[in-house]
Each structure stands twice: as C-alpha cells, then as structure tokens.
Amino acid sequence: MKTIVWDIDDVLNDCTKTWLETFWLPAHPGCKLKYGDLTENPPHRLLKVEREEYLHSLDKFRLSPQARAMVPDDHLINWFRINGARFRHIALTARPRKTVFSAIDWVLQYYSEWFQTFSFVPAERPGEPPGHPDLNKSDFLAWLGKADYFIDDSPGNVMAAKKLNIKAFLVTRPWSSEGCTLQDILETGLK
C-alpha cells in the first residue's frame, strides 16, 4: 500500500482564503486585496504589514470559530470516499505548537476514516523553541522514509521532497501558480 503525505493548510482545506475573507478583511476594511492577489506566501509585504502582525493574525485565526467552520472541497472528499482505502494517509503541517490541536481536530472531523497518522513541524514564532529533531517538512520526510507521494502548496517543500526521491506535487495557489490543480493531481498523479 502506497503512502501519501498531505499538507493540511491550503491542500486539505482553504486556510489562507478563509483567513483572508473571514478574518483579515473584516478587521482591515481598507485592505482591497482579494485571495488571487496573494502571490507571495507569506503575504505580509502585499498586506503592507510586518511579518509578525500577519503571523499573529493567522495563528489567531487557526484557533477561531471561522477556522473550525472550514469545510473541505466536495471533490476532495469524494476522491477519499472512492480512493482513500487504496492508500495510507499522513497529515503533515508546519504550525506553531499552540495551533496543532485545532488542526488535528479539524482533520479528524472530516478525514478520520482515512487518516491515522498526524505529524507537525513546529513553525518558528517569537518565544517558541525551534523544532527538534525536525526543522522542516523535508527533515520529517527523510526520517519517515516511507512516503510515496507528497502534496503541498509550497514550492520549497515540494522541491525538497523531490530531492528525497518522493513523487511530489505542487498544488496551484496564487503563490504557487506553476503547480497543478488538486483535482488534476487526484485524477492523474496518484496511481
């Protein structure tokens, strides 16, 4: 049985889009950016704020009712219903420790039938210790040694996974336009 390692935010859910539309824009009515305008990740420069302000807002969102209310894409859930049992699934996220439990809860709310393994790499935040022993997703994937597929929205994470000889897919988002749609990955890439 092959193993797929899935990023959570912006792959299994629409975290950045939901954060922008339900959390950032209502608190910043002068901001006229739309989701499609977020061609950088992190988008603090586009938002014209310091990186720390953006991260504080994102982390606060991750613990909010709006984040808990995110629903997965119907196409993705249908793919899992049809194909999920053919693979072993691992959820892998890079988040600050204080937001990890909400991510686990969200994944289990929608994907508990398919996901039995969840891991995270602690994201850098002021006052929090760095991850140990894994500093990034590549470190975790190298340690795991069992990933056949890796799906993420970060070009750097995908490139690092490919260097580990993992078939890695970049999900198209405004900041990763050179990727493929999640639908295309599901329909043609996972065999």
TORFIGU-650193 format. One line per 2 residues: number of its first residue (from 1); their letters; for each residue x, y, z of N, C-alpha, C, O, CB. Coordinates in Angstrom, 1 decimal. Glycine has a CB too. Layout:
TORFIGU-650193
NUM	A	X,Y,Z,X,Y,Z,X,Y,Z,X,Y,Z,X,Y,Z ~ ... $
This chain:
TORFIGU-650193
1	MK	0.8,-1.2,0.0,0.0,0.0,0.0,0.9,1.2,0.0,1.8,1.4,0.8,-1.0,0.0,1.2 ~ 0.6,2.1,-0.9,1.4,3.4,-1.0,1.0,4.4,0.0,-0.2,4.4,0.4,1.4,3.9,-2.4 $
3	TI	1.9,5.3,0.3,1.6,6.3,1.4,1.6,7.7,0.8,2.6,8.1,0.0,2.7,6.2,2.5 ~ 0.6,8.5,1.1,0.5,9.9,0.6,0.7,10.7,1.9,0.0,10.5,2.9,-0.8,10.2,-0.1 $
5	VW	1.6,11.7,1.8,1.7,12.7,2.9,1.1,14.0,2.4,1.5,14.5,1.3,3.3,12.9,3.3 ~ 0.1,14.4,3.1,-0.7,15.6,2.7,-0.4,16.8,3.6,-0.3,16.7,4.9,-2.2,15.3,2.8 $
7	DI	-0.2,17.9,3.0,-0.2,19.2,3.8,-1.6,19.5,4.2,-2.5,19.0,3.5,0.5,20.4,3.0 ~ -1.8,20.1,5.3,-3.2,20.4,5.7,-3.6,21.8,5.2,-4.6,21.8,4.3,-3.3,20.4,7.3 $
9	DD	-3.0,22.8,5.6,-3.4,24.2,5.3,-3.2,24.5,3.8,-2.1,24.4,3.3,-2.7,25.2,6.1 ~ -4.2,24.8,3.1,-4.2,25.1,1.7,-4.1,23.9,0.8,-4.0,24.1,-0.5,-3.1,26.1,1.4 $
11	VL	-4.2,22.7,1.3,-4.3,21.5,0.5,-5.6,20.8,0.9,-6.5,20.6,0.1,-3.0,20.6,0.7 ~ -5.6,20.3,2.2,-6.8,19.6,2.7,-7.9,20.7,3.0,-9.1,20.3,3.1,-6.5,18.8,3.9 $
13	ND	-7.5,21.9,3.2,-8.5,23.0,3.5,-8.1,24.2,2.7,-7.1,24.3,2.0,-8.6,23.3,5.0 ~ -8.9,25.3,2.8,-8.6,26.6,2.2,-8.3,27.6,3.3,-8.9,28.6,3.4,-9.9,27.0,1.4 $
15	CT	-7.3,27.3,4.0,-6.9,28.1,5.2,-6.7,29.6,4.8,-7.3,30.5,5.4,-5.7,27.6,5.9 ~ -5.8,29.8,3.9,-5.4,31.2,3.6,-6.6,32.0,3.0,-6.8,33.1,3.4,-4.3,31.2,2.6 $
17	KT	-7.4,31.4,2.1,-8.5,32.0,1.5,-9.6,32.4,2.6,-10.1,33.5,2.7,-9.2,31.1,0.5 ~ -9.8,31.4,3.5,-10.8,31.6,4.6,-10.3,32.6,5.6,-11.0,33.5,6.0,-11.1,30.3,5.3 $
19	WL	-9.0,32.6,5.9,-8.4,33.6,6.8,-8.6,35.0,6.2,-9.0,35.9,6.9,-6.9,33.3,7.1 ~ -8.2,35.1,5.0,-8.3,36.5,4.3,-9.7,37.0,4.3,-10.0,38.1,4.8,-7.7,36.4,2.9 $
21	ET	-10.6,36.1,3.9,-12.0,36.6,3.7,-12.8,36.7,4.9,-13.7,37.6,5.0,-12.7,35.7,2.7 ~ -12.6,35.9,5.9,-13.4,35.9,7.1,-12.8,36.5,8.3,-13.4,36.8,9.4,-13.9,34.6,7.5 $
23	FW	-11.5,36.8,8.3,-10.7,37.2,9.4,-9.9,38.5,9.2,-10.1,39.5,9.9,-9.8,36.1,9.9 ~ -9.1,38.5,8.2,-8.3,39.7,7.9,-9.1,40.9,7.3,-9.0,42.0,7.9,-7.1,39.3,6.9 $
25	LP	-9.8,40.6,6.2,-10.5,41.7,5.6,-11.5,42.4,6.5,-11.6,43.6,6.5,-11.2,41.2,4.3 ~ -12.3,41.6,7.3,-13.3,42.3,8.2,-12.6,43.2,9.2,-13.1,44.2,9.6,-14.1,41.3,8.9 $
27	AH	-11.4,42.8,9.6,-10.6,43.6,10.6,-9.8,44.7,10.0,-9.3,45.6,10.7,-9.7,42.7,11.4 ~ -9.7,44.7,8.6,-8.9,45.7,7.9,-9.7,46.1,6.7,-9.4,45.8,5.5,-7.5,45.1,7.4 $
29	PG	-10.8,46.9,6.9,-11.7,47.3,5.8,-11.0,48.1,4.7,-11.5,48.1,3.6,-12.8,48.0,6.3 ~ -9.9,48.7,5.0,-9.2,49.4,3.9,-8.4,48.6,3.0,-7.9,49.0,1.9,-8.2,50.4,4.6 $
31	CK	-8.2,47.3,3.3,-7.4,46.4,2.5,-8.3,45.9,1.4,-9.4,45.4,1.6,-6.9,45.2,3.3 ~ -7.9,46.1,0.2,-8.7,45.7,-1.0,-8.2,44.5,-1.7,-8.7,44.2,-2.8,-8.7,46.9,-2.0 $
33	LK	-7.2,43.8,-1.1,-6.7,42.6,-1.8,-7.8,41.5,-1.8,-8.6,41.3,-0.9,-5.5,42.1,-1.0 ~ -7.7,40.7,-2.9,-8.5,39.5,-3.0,-7.6,38.3,-2.9,-6.4,38.5,-3.0,-9.3,39.5,-4.3 $
35	YG	-8.1,37.2,-2.6,-7.3,35.9,-2.5,-6.4,35.8,-3.7,-5.2,35.4,-3.4,-8.2,34.7,-2.4 ~ -6.8,36.0,-4.9,-6.0,35.8,-6.1,-4.8,36.8,-6.1,-3.9,36.6,-6.9,-6.8,36.0,-7.3 $
37	DL	-4.9,37.8,-5.3,-3.8,38.8,-5.3,-2.6,38.3,-4.4,-1.5,39.0,-4.4,-4.3,40.1,-4.8 ~ -2.8,37.3,-3.6,-1.8,36.8,-2.7,-0.7,36.0,-3.4,-0.7,34.8,-3.2,-2.4,36.0,-1.5 $
39	TE	0.1,36.6,-4.2,1.1,36.0,-5.0,2.4,35.7,-4.2,3.3,35.2,-4.8,1.4,36.8,-6.2 ~ 2.4,36.0,-3.0,3.6,35.6,-2.1,3.0,35.0,-0.9,2.0,35.3,-0.3,4.4,36.9,-1.8 $
41	NP	3.8,34.0,-0.4,3.5,33.3,0.9,4.7,33.2,1.7,5.6,32.4,1.3,2.8,32.0,0.6 ~ 4.8,33.9,2.8,3.8,34.7,3.5,3.5,36.0,2.8,4.3,36.6,2.1,4.2,34.9,4.9 $
43	PH	2.2,36.5,2.9,1.8,37.7,2.1,1.9,39.0,2.9,1.3,40.0,2.5,0.4,37.5,1.7 ~ 2.7,39.0,3.9,2.8,40.3,4.7,3.2,41.5,3.9,2.7,42.6,4.2,3.7,40.1,5.9 $
45	RL	4.1,41.4,3.0,4.5,42.5,2.2,3.3,43.0,1.4,3.2,44.3,1.2,5.7,42.1,1.2 ~ 2.6,42.1,0.8,1.4,42.5,0.0,0.3,43.2,0.9,-0.4,44.1,0.4,0.8,41.3,-0.7 $
47	LK	0.2,42.7,2.1,-0.7,43.3,3.1,-0.2,44.6,3.7,-1.0,45.3,4.3,-1.0,42.3,4.2 ~ 1.0,44.9,3.4,1.7,46.1,3.9,1.7,46.1,5.5,1.4,47.1,6.1,0.9,47.4,3.4 $
49	VE	2.1,45.0,6.0,2.2,44.9,7.5,3.5,44.1,7.7,4.1,43.5,6.9,1.0,44.1,8.1 ~ 4.0,44.1,9.0,5.1,43.4,9.4,4.8,41.9,9.4,3.6,41.5,9.6,5.6,43.8,10.8 $
51	RE	5.8,41.1,9.2,5.6,39.6,9.2,4.9,39.1,10.5,4.1,38.3,10.5,6.9,38.9,8.9 ~ 5.4,39.7,11.6,4.9,39.3,12.9,3.4,39.6,13.0,2.6,38.8,13.6,5.6,40.0,14.0 $
53	EY	2.9,40.7,12.5,1.5,41.0,12.6,0.7,40.0,11.7,-0.4,39.5,12.2,1.2,42.5,12.0 ~ 1.2,39.7,10.6,0.5,38.7,9.7,0.4,37.3,10.5,-0.6,36.7,10.5,1.2,38.5,8.4 $
55	LH	1.6,36.9,11.0,1.6,35.6,11.7,0.7,35.6,12.9,0.0,34.6,13.2,3.0,35.2,12.1 ~ 0.6,36.7,13.6,-0.2,36.7,14.8,-1.7,36.6,14.4,-2.5,35.9,15.0,0.0,38.1,15.5 $
57	SL	-2.1,37.3,13.3,-3.4,37.2,12.8,-3.7,35.7,12.3,-4.8,35.2,12.6,-3.7,38.2,11.6 ~ -2.8,35.1,11.5,-3.0,33.8,11.0,-3.2,32.8,12.2,-4.1,31.9,12.2,-1.9,33.4,10.1 $
59	DK	-2.3,32.9,13.2,-2.4,32.0,14.3,-3.7,32.2,15.1,-4.2,31.2,15.6,-1.2,32.2,15.2 ~ -4.1,33.4,15.3,-5.3,33.7,16.0,-6.5,33.1,15.2,-7.4,32.5,15.8,-5.6,35.2,16.2 $
61	FR	-6.5,33.2,13.9,-7.5,32.6,13.0,-7.5,31.1,13.2,-8.6,30.5,13.3,-7.2,32.9,11.5 ~ -6.3,30.5,13.2,-6.3,29.0,13.3,-7.0,28.5,14.6,-7.3,27.3,14.6,-4.8,28.5,13.3 $
63	LS	-7.1,29.3,15.6,-7.8,28.9,16.8,-9.2,29.4,16.9,-9.9,29.3,17.9,-7.0,29.4,18.0 ~ -9.7,30.0,15.8,-11.0,30.7,15.8,-12.2,29.8,15.3,-11.9,28.7,14.8,-10.9,31.9,14.9 $
65	PQ	-13.4,30.2,15.6,-14.6,29.5,15.1,-14.6,29.5,13.5,-15.1,28.5,12.9,-15.9,30.2,15.6 ~ -14.1,30.5,12.9,-14.0,30.5,11.4,-13.1,29.4,10.9,-13.5,28.7,9.9,-13.5,31.9,10.9 $
67	AR	-12.0,29.1,11.6,-11.2,28.0,11.1,-11.9,26.7,11.4,-11.8,25.8,10.5,-9.8,28.0,11.9 ~ -12.5,26.5,12.5,-13.2,25.3,12.8,-14.4,25.0,11.8,-14.7,23.9,11.5,-13.8,25.3,14.2 $
69	AM	-14.9,26.1,11.3,-16.0,26.0,10.3,-15.6,25.8,8.9,-16.5,25.5,8.0,-16.8,27.3,10.4 ~ -14.3,25.8,8.6,-13.9,25.5,7.2,-14.4,24.1,6.8,-14.3,23.1,7.7,-12.3,25.6,7.1 $
71	VP	-14.8,23.9,5.6,-15.2,22.6,5.1,-14.3,22.2,3.9,-14.0,23.1,3.2,-16.7,22.6,4.7 ~ -14.0,21.0,3.8,-13.2,20.5,2.7,-14.0,20.6,1.4,-15.2,20.6,1.4,-12.7,19.1,2.9 $
73	DD	-13.2,20.7,0.3,-13.8,20.7,-1.0,-14.5,19.4,-1.3,-14.0,18.3,-0.9,-12.7,20.9,-2.1 ~ -15.7,19.4,-1.8,-16.5,18.2,-2.1,-15.8,17.2,-3.0,-15.9,16.0,-2.8,-17.9,18.6,-2.7 $
75	HL	-15.1,17.8,-4.0,-14.3,16.9,-4.9,-13.3,16.1,-4.1,-13.1,14.9,-4.4,-13.6,17.7,-6.0 ~ -12.6,16.7,-3.2,-11.6,16.0,-2.4,-12.2,14.9,-1.5,-11.7,13.8,-1.5,-10.8,17.0,-1.5 $
77	IN	-13.3,15.3,-0.9,-14.0,14.3,0.0,-14.5,13.1,-0.9,-14.4,11.9,-0.5,-15.2,14.9,0.7 ~ -15.0,13.4,-2.1,-15.5,12.3,-3.0,-14.3,11.4,-3.4,-14.4,10.2,-3.5,-16.2,12.9,-4.2 $
79	WF	-13.1,12.1,-3.6,-11.9,11.3,-4.0,-11.6,10.3,-2.9,-11.3,9.1,-3.1,-10.7,12.2,-4.4 ~ -11.6,10.8,-1.6,-11.3,10.0,-0.5,-12.3,8.8,-0.4,-11.9,7.7,-0.1,-11.3,10.8,0.8 $
81	RI	-13.6,9.1,-0.6,-14.6,8.1,-0.5,-14.3,6.9,-1.5,-14.5,5.8,-1.2,-16.0,8.6,-0.7 ~ -13.9,7.3,-2.7,-13.7,6.3,-3.7,-12.3,5.7,-3.6,-12.2,4.5,-3.8,-13.9,7.0,-5.1 $
83	NG	-11.3,6.5,-3.4,-9.9,6.0,-3.4,-9.2,5.9,-2.1,-8.1,5.4,-2.1,-9.2,6.9,-4.4 ~ -9.7,6.5,-1.1,-9.0,6.7,0.2,-8.4,5.4,0.7,-7.3,5.3,1.2,-9.8,7.3,1.2 $
85	AR	-9.2,4.3,0.6,-8.7,3.0,1.2,-7.6,2.4,0.4,-7.0,1.4,0.9,-9.9,2.0,1.2 ~ -7.3,2.9,-0.7,-6.1,2.3,-1.5,-4.8,2.8,-1.0,-3.8,2.3,-1.4,-6.3,2.7,-3.0 $
87	FR	-4.8,3.8,-0.2,-3.5,4.4,0.3,-3.5,4.5,1.8,-4.5,4.5,2.5,-3.3,5.8,-0.4 ~ -2.3,4.7,2.3,-2.1,5.1,3.7,-1.9,6.6,3.7,-1.2,7.1,2.8,-0.9,4.3,4.4 $
89	HI	-2.5,7.3,4.6,-2.5,8.8,4.5,-1.9,9.4,5.8,-2.2,8.9,6.9,-3.9,9.4,4.4 ~ -1.0,10.3,5.6,-0.3,11.0,6.7,-0.6,12.5,6.5,-0.3,13.1,5.5,1.2,10.7,6.8 $
91	AL	-1.1,13.2,7.6,-1.2,14.6,7.6,0.1,15.2,8.2,0.5,14.9,9.2,-2.5,15.1,8.4 ~ 0.6,16.2,7.4,1.9,16.8,7.9,1.7,18.4,7.7,1.4,18.9,6.6,3.1,16.3,7.1 $
93	TA	1.9,19.1,8.8,1.7,20.5,8.8,2.9,21.2,9.5,3.6,20.6,10.3,0.4,20.9,9.5 ~ 3.1,22.4,9.1,4.1,23.3,9.8,3.3,24.4,10.5,2.8,25.3,9.8,5.2,23.9,8.8 $
95	RP	3.2,24.3,11.8,2.4,25.3,12.6,3.1,25.5,13.9,3.9,24.7,14.3,0.9,24.8,12.8 ~ 2.7,26.6,14.5,3.2,26.8,15.9,2.4,25.8,16.8,1.3,25.4,16.5,2.9,28.2,16.4 $
97	RK	3.1,25.3,17.8,2.6,24.3,18.7,1.2,24.6,19.2,0.3,23.7,19.3,3.5,24.1,19.9 ~ 0.9,25.8,19.6,-0.4,26.2,20.2,-1.5,26.0,19.2,-2.7,25.9,19.7,-0.3,27.6,20.7 $
99	TV	-1.3,25.9,17.9,-2.4,25.7,17.0,-2.5,24.2,16.5,-3.4,24.0,15.7,-2.2,26.6,15.8 ~ -1.7,23.4,16.9,-1.6,22.0,16.4,-2.9,21.2,16.7,-3.4,20.5,15.9,-0.4,21.2,16.9 $
101	FS	-3.4,21.4,18.0,-4.6,20.6,18.4,-5.8,21.0,17.5,-6.6,20.1,17.2,-4.9,20.8,19.8 ~ -5.9,22.2,17.2,-7.1,22.6,16.3,-6.9,22.0,14.9,-7.9,21.7,14.3,-7.2,24.1,16.2 $
103	AI	-5.7,21.8,14.4,-5.5,21.2,13.1,-5.9,19.7,13.2,-6.5,19.2,12.3,-4.1,21.4,12.6 ~ -5.4,19.0,14.2,-5.7,17.6,14.4,-7.2,17.5,14.5,-7.8,16.6,13.8,-5.1,17.1,15.7 $
105	DW	-7.9,18.3,15.3,-9.3,18.2,15.4,-10.0,18.4,14.1,-11.0,17.7,13.8,-9.8,19.3,16.4 ~ -9.6,19.4,13.3,-10.2,19.6,12.0,-10.0,18.4,11.1,-11.0,18.0,10.4,-9.6,20.9,11.4 $
107	VL	-8.8,17.9,11.0,-8.5,16.8,10.1,-9.4,15.6,10.5,-10.0,14.9,9.7,-7.1,16.3,10.2 ~ -9.5,15.3,11.8,-10.3,14.2,12.3,-11.8,14.4,12.1,-12.5,13.4,11.9,-10.0,13.9,13.7 $
109	QY	-12.2,15.6,12.1,-13.6,15.9,11.9,-14.1,15.5,10.5,-15.2,15.0,10.3,-13.9,17.4,12.1 ~ -13.2,15.7,9.5,-13.6,15.5,8.1,-12.9,14.2,7.5,-13.4,13.7,6.6,-13.3,16.6,7.3 $
111	YS	-11.8,13.8,8.0,-11.0,12.8,7.3,-10.6,11.6,8.2,-9.7,10.9,7.9,-9.7,13.4,6.8 ~ -11.3,11.5,9.4,-10.9,10.4,10.3,-11.0,9.0,9.8,-10.3,8.1,10.2,-11.7,10.5,11.6 $
113	EW	-11.8,8.8,8.8,-11.9,7.5,8.2,-10.6,7.1,7.5,-10.3,5.9,7.3,-13.1,7.4,7.2 ~ -9.8,8.1,7.0,-8.6,7.8,6.2,-7.3,8.1,6.9,-6.3,7.5,6.6,-8.7,8.5,4.9 $
115	FQ	-7.3,9.1,7.8,-6.0,9.5,8.4,-5.9,8.9,9.8,-6.7,9.1,10.7,-6.0,11.0,8.5 ~ -4.8,8.2,10.0,-4.5,7.6,11.3,-3.2,8.2,11.8,-2.8,8.0,13.0,-4.4,6.1,11.3 $
117	TF	-2.4,8.9,11.0,-1.2,9.5,11.3,-1.2,11.0,11.1,-1.6,11.4,10.0,0.0,8.8,10.6 ~ -0.7,11.7,12.1,-0.6,13.1,12.0,0.7,13.6,12.6,1.1,13.1,13.6,-1.8,13.8,12.8 $
119	SF	1.4,14.5,11.9,2.6,15.0,12.4,2.7,16.5,12.1,2.1,17.0,11.2,3.9,14.2,11.8 ~ 3.6,17.1,12.8,3.8,18.6,12.6,5.3,18.9,12.8,6.0,18.3,13.6,2.9,19.4,13.5 $
121	VP	5.7,20.0,12.1,7.0,20.6,12.3,6.7,21.9,12.9,5.9,22.7,12.3,7.8,20.7,11.0 ~ 7.2,22.2,14.1,6.9,23.5,14.8,7.4,24.7,13.9,8.5,24.8,13.5,7.6,23.6,16.1 $
123	AE	6.4,25.5,13.6,6.7,26.8,12.8,7.4,27.8,13.8,7.1,27.9,14.9,5.5,27.4,12.2 ~ 8.3,28.5,13.2,9.1,29.5,14.0,8.1,30.6,14.4,7.4,31.2,13.6,10.3,30.1,13.2 $
125	RP	8.1,30.9,15.7,7.4,32.0,16.3,8.3,32.6,17.4,9.0,31.9,18.1,6.0,31.6,16.8 ~ 8.2,33.9,17.6,8.9,34.5,18.7,8.6,33.8,20.1,7.4,33.6,20.4,8.7,36.0,18.8 $
127	GE	9.6,33.5,20.8,9.4,32.9,22.1,9.1,31.5,22.2,9.0,30.9,23.2,8.3,33.6,22.8 ~ 9.1,30.8,21.0,8.9,29.4,21.0,10.2,28.7,20.5,10.8,29.2,19.6,7.7,29.0,20.0 $
129	PP	10.5,27.6,21.1,11.7,26.9,20.7,11.6,26.3,19.3,10.5,26.0,18.9,12.1,25.8,21.7 ~ 12.7,26.1,18.6,12.6,25.5,17.2,12.3,24.1,17.3,12.4,23.4,18.4,13.9,25.7,16.5 $
131	GH	11.9,23.5,16.2,11.6,22.1,16.2,12.8,21.2,16.4,13.9,21.6,16.1,11.0,21.7,14.9 ~ 12.6,20.1,17.1,13.7,19.2,17.3,13.1,17.8,17.3,12.2,17.5,18.1,14.5,19.5,18.6 $
133	PD	13.6,16.9,16.5,14.7,17.0,15.6,14.4,17.5,14.2,15.3,17.8,13.4,15.4,15.6,15.5 ~ 13.1,17.7,13.9,12.7,18.1,12.6,12.6,19.6,12.5,11.7,20.2,13.2,11.4,17.4,12.1 $
135	LN	13.4,20.3,11.7,13.3,21.7,11.5,12.4,22.1,10.4,11.9,23.2,10.3,14.7,22.3,11.2 ~ 12.1,21.1,9.5,11.2,21.4,8.3,10.6,20.1,7.9,10.9,19.0,8.4,12.0,22.1,7.2 $
137	KS	9.7,20.2,6.9,9.0,19.0,6.4,9.9,18.0,5.8,9.7,16.8,5.9,7.9,19.4,5.4 ~ 10.9,18.5,5.1,11.9,17.6,4.5,12.6,16.8,5.5,12.8,15.6,5.3,13.0,18.5,3.7 $
139	DF	12.9,17.3,6.7,13.5,16.5,7.8,12.6,15.4,8.2,13.0,14.3,8.4,13.9,17.4,9.0 ~ 11.3,15.7,8.3,10.4,14.7,8.7,10.3,13.6,7.6,10.3,12.4,8.0,9.0,15.3,9.0 $
141	LA	10.1,14.0,6.4,10.0,13.1,5.3,11.2,12.2,5.2,11.1,11.0,4.9,9.8,13.8,4.0 ~ 12.4,12.7,5.4,13.7,11.9,5.4,13.6,10.9,6.5,14.0,9.7,6.3,14.9,12.8,5.5 $
143	WL	13.2,11.3,7.7,13.2,10.4,8.8,12.1,9.3,8.5,12.4,8.1,8.8,12.8,11.1,10.1 ~ 11.0,9.7,8.0,9.9,8.7,7.8,10.3,7.7,6.8,10.2,6.5,7.0,8.6,9.5,7.2 $
145	GK	10.9,8.1,5.7,11.4,7.2,4.7,10.4,6.3,4.0,10.7,5.3,3.3,12.4,6.3,5.3 ~ 9.1,6.6,4.1,8.1,5.7,3.6,7.1,6.5,2.7,6.1,5.9,2.3,7.3,5.0,4.7 $
147	AD	7.3,7.7,2.4,6.4,8.5,1.6,6.6,8.2,0.1,7.7,8.3,-0.4,6.6,10.0,1.8 ~ 5.5,7.8,-0.5,5.5,7.6,-2.0,5.1,8.9,-2.7,5.6,9.2,-3.7,4.6,6.4,-2.4 $
149	YF	4.1,9.6,-2.1,3.6,10.8,-2.7,3.6,11.9,-1.6,3.4,11.6,-0.4,2.2,10.6,-3.3 ~ 3.8,13.2,-2.0,3.8,14.3,-1.1,3.0,15.4,-1.8,3.3,15.7,-3.0,5.2,14.8,-0.7 $
151	ID	2.0,16.0,-1.2,1.2,17.0,-1.8,1.2,18.2,-0.9,0.9,18.2,0.3,-0.3,16.5,-2.0 ~ 1.7,19.4,-1.4,1.9,20.6,-0.7,1.7,21.8,-1.6,1.7,21.7,-2.8,3.3,20.6,0.0 $
153	DS	1.5,23.0,-1.0,1.3,24.2,-1.7,2.6,25.1,-1.7,2.6,26.1,-2.3,0.2,25.0,-1.2 ~ 3.7,24.6,-1.1,4.9,25.3,-1.0,5.9,24.8,-2.0,6.3,23.6,-1.9,5.5,25.3,0.4 $
155	PG	6.4,25.6,-3.0,7.4,25.2,-3.9,8.6,24.6,-3.3,9.2,23.6,-3.7,7.7,26.3,-4.9 ~ 9.1,25.3,-2.2,10.3,24.8,-1.5,10.1,23.4,-0.9,11.0,22.6,-0.9,10.7,25.8,-0.4 $
157	NV	8.9,23.2,-0.3,8.7,21.9,0.3,8.6,20.8,-0.7,9.1,19.7,-0.5,7.4,21.9,1.1 ~ 8.0,21.1,-1.9,7.9,20.1,-2.9,9.2,19.8,-3.5,9.6,18.7,-3.8,6.9,20.7,-4.1 $
159	MA	10.0,20.8,-3.8,11.4,20.6,-4.3,12.2,19.8,-3.3,12.9,18.9,-3.8,12.1,22.0,-4.5 ~ 12.1,20.0,-2.0,12.9,19.2,-1.1,12.4,17.8,-1.0,13.2,16.9,-0.9,12.7,19.9,0.3 $
161	AK	11.1,17.6,-1.2,10.6,16.2,-1.2,11.1,15.5,-2.5,11.4,14.3,-2.4,9.1,16.2,-1.2 ~ 11.2,16.2,-3.6,11.7,15.5,-4.8,13.1,15.1,-4.7,13.5,14.1,-5.2,11.5,16.5,-6.0 $
163	KL	13.9,15.9,-3.9,15.3,15.6,-3.7,15.4,14.3,-2.9,16.5,13.6,-2.9,16.0,16.7,-3.0 ~ 14.4,13.9,-2.2,14.3,12.7,-1.4,13.7,11.5,-2.2,13.4,10.5,-1.7,13.5,12.9,-0.1 $
165	NI	13.6,11.8,-3.5,13.0,10.8,-4.4,11.6,10.4,-4.1,11.1,9.3,-4.3,13.8,9.5,-4.4 ~ 10.8,11.4,-3.6,9.4,11.3,-3.4,8.7,11.9,-4.6,9.1,13.0,-5.0,9.0,11.9,-2.0 $
167	KA	7.7,11.3,-5.1,6.9,11.9,-6.2,6.0,13.0,-5.5,5.0,12.7,-4.8,5.9,10.8,-6.9 ~ 6.4,14.2,-5.7,5.8,15.4,-5.0,5.0,16.2,-6.0,5.4,16.4,-7.2,6.9,16.2,-4.3 $
169	FL	3.9,16.7,-5.5,3.0,17.5,-6.3,2.8,18.9,-5.7,2.6,19.0,-4.5,1.6,16.8,-6.5 ~ 2.9,19.9,-6.5,2.7,21.3,-6.0,1.3,21.7,-6.4,0.9,21.7,-7.5,3.7,22.3,-6.6 $
171	VT	0.5,22.0,-5.4,-0.9,22.4,-5.6,-0.9,23.9,-6.0,-0.3,24.7,-5.3,-1.8,22.2,-4.3 ~ -1.6,24.2,-7.0,-1.8,25.6,-7.5,-2.5,26.4,-6.5,-3.6,26.1,-6.1,-2.4,25.6,-8.9 $
173	RP	-1.9,27.5,-6.1,-2.5,28.5,-5.3,-2.0,29.8,-5.9,-1.0,29.8,-6.7,-2.1,28.4,-3.7 ~ -2.5,31.0,-5.5,-2.0,32.2,-6.1,-0.5,32.4,-5.9,0.2,33.0,-6.8,-2.7,33.4,-5.4 $
175	WS	0.1,31.9,-4.9,1.6,32.0,-4.7,2.4,30.8,-5.3,3.6,30.8,-5.2,1.9,32.1,-3.2 ~ 1.7,29.8,-5.9,2.3,28.7,-6.4,1.7,28.3,-7.8,1.2,27.2,-8.0,2.3,27.5,-5.5 $
177	SE	1.6,29.3,-8.7,0.9,29.1,-9.9,1.5,28.1,-10.9,0.8,27.7,-11.8,0.8,30.4,-10.6 ~ 2.8,27.7,-10.6,3.4,26.7,-11.5,3.0,25.3,-11.2,3.5,24.3,-11.8,4.9,26.9,-11.4 $
179	GC	2.1,25.1,-10.2,1.7,23.8,-9.8,0.5,23.3,-10.6,0.2,23.8,-11.7,1.3,23.8,-8.3 ~ -0.1,22.3,-10.1,-1.3,21.7,-10.7,-2.5,21.8,-9.8,-2.4,22.0,-8.6,-1.1,20.1,-11.1 $
181	TL	-3.7,21.8,-10.4,-4.9,21.9,-9.5,-4.9,20.6,-8.7,-4.4,19.5,-9.2,-6.2,22.1,-10.4 ~ -5.5,20.7,-7.6,-5.7,19.5,-6.7,-6.5,18.4,-7.5,-6.2,17.2,-7.4,-6.3,19.8,-5.4 $
183	QD	-7.5,18.8,-8.2,-8.3,17.9,-9.0,-7.4,17.1,-10.0,-7.6,15.9,-10.2,-9.4,18.6,-9.7 ~ -6.5,17.8,-10.7,-5.7,17.2,-11.7,-4.7,16.2,-11.0,-4.5,15.1,-11.5,-4.8,18.2,-12.5 $
185	IL	-4.2,16.6,-9.8,-3.3,15.7,-9.1,-4.1,14.4,-8.7,-3.5,13.3,-8.9,-2.7,16.4,-7.8 ~ -5.3,14.6,-8.2,-6.1,13.4,-7.8,-6.4,12.5,-8.9,-6.4,11.3,-8.8,-7.3,13.9,-7.0 $
187	ET	-6.8,13.1,-10.0,-7.2,12.3,-11.2,-6.1,11.7,-12.0,-6.3,10.6,-12.6,-8.1,13.2,-12.1 ~ -5.0,12.3,-12.0,-3.9,11.7,-12.9,-2.6,11.4,-12.2,-1.8,10.6,-12.8,-3.6,12.7,-14.0 $
189	GL	-2.3,12.0,-11.1,-1.0,11.8,-10.5,-0.9,10.7,-9.5,0.2,10.1,-9.3,-0.6,13.0,-9.8 ~ -1.9,10.3,-8.9,-1.9,9.3,-7.8,-2.3,7.9,-8.3,-3.5,7.6,-8.5,-2.8,9.7,-6.6 $
191	K	-1.3,7.0,-8.6,-1.6,5.7,-9.1,-1.2,4.6,-8.1,-1.3,3.4,-8.4,-0.9,5.5,-10.5 $
